[in-house]
Amino acid sequence: MKRILAVISLTYKESVRKRVFLILLFFAIALISSSAFFPVVDPGTRVILVETWAIRGIAFFTMLMAIFLAGVSLPDDIEAKRVFLLMTKPIPKEIFLLGKLLGFILVLGLFVFSMAIISLIYIRVVNVFTTTTRDEYLNPRQKIAAEEFVFVQNQSQSDRMNGVLDSEGQLRAELRGPGMKNYAFWKFRGLNRYFDLDDYNAFFKSSKEIELEVNPYAVGAGAMKNYTDLAVTLINPTISTVRTTKVVKVRTKRPTVIKFLPRHIDPLGQLNVQVKRTKPASYLKVDPNSIYVYTAPGTFSFEWNFIKTMLLIYLQTILLLAITVAGSTFLSGPVNVFMAMFIYFAGSGMTFFKESLMTMELIMNKLIEIKVFHQIGLTTGGSQAVDTFPLWMMQASKFIMDLAMKIIPDFAVFDGMNYLLKEFALPWSLFPPALFCLVAYGGVALLIAWISLSVRQFG
């Protein structure tokens, strides 16, 4: 234990000696410089501007520190012969490796904590002086998911409904057919934890509306591929006569917010939501997360929300440190820095790559269809596409992309900024995927580092 603490202490002192904490000064200057844009933005967006600068600034400066600290530390120790002195103490290689990593984690933890405090103070100051909107911002609310999701299949042969599991194992329902009698159903329970139902009579008569988010996975109607009208019915499970249907225009993966009166929630905190199509030619794909109920603003602490965002950034930093430390055991400093930055930026763009891959798969399916038509002697308007985009080339590209997406961690799982800027409480459900990514890729990185150190001779 003493030896690992000694390595941690040496790593921390080395970081201080390099004056890495001066970056805090640059961060503070960069954050305060956002005020230069205040005269050209309306008061309602100033707080959002500062929040964006703060989160992106913390993520960026932390990434730079993690890569440049861990990326050159071990190569510098080897070049300066310091590692030979440590290994002859003797300090086991695994203790040296773990101590280095924990030392960097300590330094970056202090760095993230300091930047978070600076950001919180500045955000609060800006909000106070933005007097016209200070009650509208920094008051997060929660998105409440339904406890049960079902879809009802009508016996009519003119309607079709398919329930499938997506790539993540989540149930998704697709509704089609001219009969339009199939529907999806969400059951909300325990809303009394979020709304005051003690005086239910007053709550029932209240005119203060509650918001509901409708966000279908996919919709379409004839030539209109990305949007359609849906009939959303809100039902009080106890008082069946209390039901309201609203027709809303929705787009694929674009949240649409509708408002309803509190009387649709029963005394037990229950609410049912039914969604149906309104046009025979339309189709609808929904899943359990297609409907959310919003709580009132201010039901969640902004500071706690900000801390959760910082925690996700810190988990991302630990993973990046593990990858960079692993690379430093067999790569030179400059090459290791380049490798770590490539992995970071590629991992940060994983959402774009996944969407591009889905588009590529659609094009490939079209090319296969065209090829089949050609084989049976039919011609299509897509014949030129076969010559322009060889199918084998796209298949090879898809294979490479699939392989790269398995090797490179998806850093998007550590991004909570979207919730923060939209004034929503970060759900704890964001953390299991982030922790899994950290443990899986971080574990592999440390294993590679241990093997690399084991085969090297020091002394």
NORSUL-V340403 format. One line per field, one symbol per residue. psi: psi as a letter, one per 40 degrees, with the letter a starting at -180 (. if undefined). A space follows every 50 residues. Layout:
psi=???
//
This chain:
psi=dddddddddddddddddefdedddddddddddedededdeiideeddddd dddddddddddddddddddddedddddddeeddddddedihidddddddd ddddddddddddddddddddddddddddegdeededifgiiihhiidhhi hhhieheeiihhhihadeehhhhhhiiedfeiiihhhhifeeedihedgd ddddeiehiiihhhgidiiihbegdeiihihhhhhhddgdegihhhhihi ihfhhhhiiiideehidefihhhhhiiehdeiihhiideehihhiiieei hddddddddddddddddddddddddddeeeiidddddddddddddddded dddddddddddddddddddddddddeeiiieeddddddghdddddddddd ddddeddhigedeehedddddefihhieeddddddddddddddddddddd ddddeihh.
//
